């Protein structure tokens, strides 16, 4: 486990020497301390990234040459996957099989963007001009120095979603992981070193968002900020970016609906509802936490959902058979429990779940199903970011669509029905950036990821993720000696 910051290809101590404790959410044990970067460290990291972009080889390499490094980083993740996965569990709390899955996806992300980097070579778009005395073309070039600020729910995977396309495009960058889950992001510095990445191309700063994160987004030499996290922080990043007209992409919160029609298979519906809200302890921005069930199916589906939710094994993520680990930290644990208590105060009923008693230390919340939740209740409106689902009946398709879209968020939505035409119709009506039909939560590196409304700006993954880190340049050439315009003599 790293104890220093990764700046300009070197491991260095924070200028002010601070550290932050690393707490295992299953045991509440402090098992490590990470370096706490501050503004001087941000200055050094941005300077390194700036020099690497302005004067170093990285943006001047061909896409094929950059792809070699990206594939080496992918292999570096795979080579250390068992070790990294255990770090992720101790840092985040998720079950080990989920961590292994995440890290496999992270490696695949680097491979995918290596392929796209190669496709950039020779990419020129001729432009047809009405004036034949000129030719024009459009080319794409790396944007510059990027800052990536990533959340704690998928530490290395979310870092990979930003680092891989930025490097593929030819950008240099500073990665700021969440202060509560920085272990695997710091190891990405070691993986970059082993892959031979030139100094300054990737820098990794752990520390508090309010301190080093703020210093990074305020820095005038940063060209781009990519952020995944809460809406309020995203709003502050937009405001900070406006001062220097920084490029900003934001993947923010969600309160995603899952509409289940009465012709659905009840067992499949229950399975996908649980996957949509209990995977990763419900700490997923796209979690389908508002379930709307056609009235004829509502009572039997609710009964089966409560029954199956009660069977989910809760425990330390390193214990075999664990399906639901602890929440990431005490702050999140307290917040989720407050949401449940507030829901009851506002008229909801707890059909199952809530605080887990008798486990001693650890931040345990059982799979929780809330019924009778008023449409104005906080639990129905606000993102809880825990294993808590609200479920209510509906009577008509139009009602379901209206309820689904009645949110300031628009990250994701899901619909389930045996009627394909209805699924397509409802999917088209959803105001969300990601829509699932007869499933919930499958995510693919090749497909765009991002939301409508207050769920963010821009898209990650796929070719859209690469576009985040590229600028488009027009190049026009005079090819005729004919006079042009009245002022040419």
N, C-alpha and C positions, 0 to 999 in steps of 0.2 A: 504494500500500500504506500502510495506516494506521500511525502511530507513536504514537498516544495512545489512551487509554481513552475509552469513550463512556458518559458519566454525565449524567443529567438533561438530555439533548438537546444536550450540549456535548462537544467533544473536549478532554480534559484529560490532563496528564502524571501518571504515578503519583506519589503522595505521596513515596515513597522513591526514585523515579527509576530503578528497575531495568529491565533489558531481558532478553530471551531471544533466542538466535540462531534464525533460521529456516534450516533445512538442506535443500537439494534432495537427496532420497534417491537420485536417479540419478547425481549427480555428487559428493555430499558437500560441495558448495559452500555456504558461509554467504552467502546473498544478501539478507538483510534482518534486522532486529531488531524484535521486537514488545515492547510495554510489559509489564512484569511487575507486576501489581497485588499489593497486600498487604492486610493487615487494615484499615488506614485507608481504602483505596479501596473495600473491601467495605462498610464502614460508610456511606460516602457514597452508594454505589449503592443500598443497601437503604433508606436515608433518602429518596432521591429516589423510589424505587418506592413506598414507604409513603405519602409525601405525595401522590403522583399518584393513589394508590388512595383514600386517605381524604378528600382535598380537591379532587382534580382532576376533569376532566370525563369521563375515560375509562370508568369503570364505570357512569356515569350516562347515557351515550349509548345510543341504541337499537341493537339488533343491526344494523339496516340502516345506521345511521351508521358503526358500526365496520367493516362490510363494505367501505365505500368505501376506507378506509385499507388494509385487507388486500389488496384488488384492486390498489391502487396499488403495494403492495410486491411483489406477484406480477409486475406489469408492470416494476417496477424491476429485478427479477432477470432477466427476459427481455431487457430492453434492454441489459443488461451481460453477457449470458450468455457470449459468446466470451472476454471478458476474465477473468471470474470462473472459467471453466473452466480457463484456463491457470494461474491462481493455484492452483487446486485440484491440478492436476497437479504443479506445482513444490513444493507444500507436502506432498502426500500420496503422489505417485508413480504414481497410477493412470493408465491410458491415457486420452488426451483424449476419445475417444468415450464412455467410461464417465462421465467428469466432466460432459460435456455432457448426458448422459442424467440424471444425478443432479440437475443444476441445473434441468432441465426439470421433473422431479418436484417439486423444491422450490417452484418457482413454482406448479405445479398444486396443491400442498398449501395455499398461501395462498388460492387461488381457492376450493378446496373448503370451507375453514372460513369463508370469507366467506359462502357459501351457508348454512352451518349457523348462522352468527351471525344471519342474517335470520330463520331459523326460530324463534329464541328469542323474538322479539317476540310478546307476547301469549300465550306458552306458560303456560297455567294448567291444572292438573289438578283438577277438582272431586272432592271426597271425599264419598261417601255415608255419612251418619251415622245410627245407629239412633235417636238422640235428635233429634227434629225441631225442638227449640228452638234448634238451632245449625246453622250451615253451616260448611264447612271447604274449604280448597283448598291445594294444594301448588304452590309456585313455585320456580324455580331462579335462583340469584344467583351472581355471581362470587365465587370463594373468597378472593381477597386477593392478597398478594404471593407470587409464585412464583419459585423459583430453578431454572434448567435447566442441568444439567451434561451435556455431550455428548462423545462419543468422537471419535477421530481417523480412523476408517475412512470415514465419510461426513460430512465436516465441516459443510457448509451444509445438506445434506438432513436430518441428524439434528437440527440446530438448528431447522429449519422444522417438523419433527414435533412440537416442543414449543412453539415461539414462536407458530405460527399458531393452534392451538386455545386457548392461554392468552389471547391477545389477543382472539380471537373471543368468549370467555366474558366478557371485561371485566376480566381480571386485569391487573396490572402485573407486571413481572418483571426479573430479572437473569439474563443469559445468560453462562455460563462455558464457553467452548470448551476443547478439549484443548490443553494447552500446546504440543504439537508441530504442531498444525494449526489455527491461529487466524485465518489471513488472511481467509478469506471470511466468517467470523462477524463479524469487525470491520467488514467492508464492509456487513454487514447494518445496522449503525448508520447508515451513510451512506444506505442505501436507505430506512430508516425516516425519516430527516430529509427526504429528497426527497419522501417520501409525505406529509409534514406531520404525522407522529405527534406527539402532545403530549409535552412534556418529561417525563421520568421514567417513561414507560410501558414503554420498553425500554431497558435499560442493558446494556452489553457489557464484560466484564472478562476480559482475557487474563492468564495467569499460571500459576503452579504450583498443581496441585490440592491439594497438601499445605499450601499457605499460604493462598491466597485462596479456594480451594474449601472448605477446612475452615472458614474464617471465615464463609462464606456459610451453610453448613449448620448452624453453631452459632448463628447470629444469632436472637435471640428475636422479632424483628419479621418473620421469614419464616414464611409460613403453609403453604407447600408446597414440597417438593423433588422434582423429576423428574430421574432419573439413568439414563443408559445407559452400561454399562461392565462392569467385572469384578465377580465375586461378592464377593471380600473387601472391596472398596470399598463395594459395596452394603450389606454387613453393617454396616460402620461408619456409613454414612448412616442406616440404620434405628436404630442405637443412639443416634446424635445426635438424631434426630428424636423419639425416645421421651421425651426430657427435656422438650420443650415440646408434646408430642402433635401434632407437625407431620403434615400429610398427606404421604405418601411414595408414589411410584410408581417401580418399578425394572424396567428391562429389562436382564437380566444375560447370562451366558454360555450357551453351548450346546455340545452334542456330538451333533449331530443325525444320526439314521440314515436311510439310503435302502435300502429293501428292494426288490430286483428279482427277479421270478419268471421262471421259465424260458420262459414263453410270450411274454415281452416281445420287441419288435423290438430287436435287438442294437445297431443303429446309433443309434436314438433313445435307448436306454439310455446308451450311451457319451456321447452329446452332453449329456444332462441330468446325468449324473454329473460331467462336466467343468465344466459351468456351475455346478453346485452347490458346487464346491470351488475352482475356479481363478479365478472372477470376483472382481475386486478383490483379486487375489493371495491369495485365501483368507481375507482379513481381514474376515470376515463372521460375525456372531454366530450366524446361522442356518445356516451352511455345513453341508451334508450330508457330514460328514467320516468317517462310519462307513458303509461300503457293504456290504450283505449280499446275496449273489447265490445263487440256488438252484443247487445243485451241478451240474445238467446244463448250465447256461449259464456256469458260473464260468470255466472255462479259456478258451473262445473270447472271452468278454467281457473278461477280464483282458488277453489278447493284444491286442485291439483298443484297449483303454484305454491301454495302454503305448505302442502305436504312435501313437495320436492325440495323447497328451500330449507326446510328443517333437516334434511338429510345431508346438506353440504358440510363436509368435515372442515373444522376450524382448527388452525394450529400454526406452529412455527413453519415457515416456508421451507426449511431444510428437512422437515420430517416427512418421510414417505407417506403418500396418500392425502396430504393437505391440499384442499381445494380453495380455501380462503384464508389468507394470512392476516396479520394485523394491519391497521391503518399506518400510514407512513410515520407519523409523529404525534405527540400529545396535542399539539395545537389542532391538527386535523381531526383527531379523535374527539376532542371536546366540541369542536364545531359541528360534527355530524350528530353527536348526541343532543346538542342544543337544537338542531333542526328537527329531530324527532320529537323532542319535548314541545317545541313550538307548534309543530303540526297537530299534536294532540290538543294543545290549548286552543287551536283555531278550528277544531271540530273533526279532525281525522281520527281514524281508528287504527291501532297497530294490530294487524292480523297475525303477524309473527315477527320475531327478531328483536332488535334493540341491543342494549348493553349486555355483554356476556359476563356473567357472574362466575366466581369461583376459579378463575384461571390465574389469579395472582397478578404479577406484573405483565405488562404488554398492553397494546392499544387495540382491544378486541371489540368489534361490533358485528353482531350476527346478521345474516341476510334478512333484511327488513322489508315487509310489504305493508304499505299504508293504503287504507280504503277510506271512502267517504271524505276525500280531501276536497275542500272547497276550491273552486277555480281561482279564488283570490288569495288562497293560503300561500305562505312562503314556500312550502314544500312543493307546491305545484308550479310555482313561478321561478324560484331561484335554483341555481345549480348547487347541489349538496355535495357532490364529489365523494360519495361513499356508497356502501352497498344498500341503498334505500330506493325502492321503486314505489311510485304512486300509480294506482290502477282504478279506473272508473269505466262504467258502461256508456255506450252511445246507441242511438236508434237508427240514424240514417247516414249514408255516405257523406252527404253534404255537411252534416253535423260533425262527423269525425274529422273531415278536412279542416273545417273552421277551428275546431279545438286544437288540432295539431299545429296549425299555423299561428295560433294566438299566443305568440311568444316574441320577446325581443331578440331571441336567439334564432339561428338558422343554420346550425352546423350539420346536423344529420337528421334522418327520419327513416322509418321502416314501415312496410305494409305487408300483411300476410293474408292471402286468400287463394282458394282453388281456381278462381276466375282470373285468368291471365289478363284479359281486357280490363277488368276492374283494377288490377294491380298497376297496369301501365297508366291508367287514367288517374289514379290517386297519386302515383309517383310524380306524374307531370304537374299535379296541383300542389304538391309540397313546395314550400319556400325554404329549401335547404340545399346546401352544397353537395351533400352526400346522401344518396337514397339507396336503401336496401329493399329488395323484394324477396319475401319468404325467407329472410335471414336477418341477422343484425351483427354488425361490427367487423365482418371480414374486410381487411385492408391490404391493398396491394401496391407495391412500389411503383408499378407502371401507371396507376390511375391517379387523377388529381385529388387532392385533399385540402379542404378549406370550406368556409361557410358564408352564408348570407347574413345580412343585418349586423347585429352586434357580435356575431361569432367570428368576425375578422375581415381581413383584407388580403387578397392574393391567394395563391394556391401553392402547396408543396407537393412533392412526389411527381413522378412521371416527367415528361418534357416540361411541364409547367414549373416544376421545382427548379429545373435548370435555368429557365427564363428569368427567375428571380435574381440571378447573379450575372446577367448579361445586359449590355447596352447595345442599341442598334445605331449604326453609323451609315449615313448616306455618302457615297463618293461619286461625284459627277466630273466628267472629263469632256473638254472641248475637242472635237475630232475634225472640225472643219475650219478652214481659214476664211470663210465668208464673214463679212462684217456682221456684227450683232448689235442691233439697237441704234438709235439715232445719235448716241454720243460716241460711237466708235468711228473715228476719222481715218 
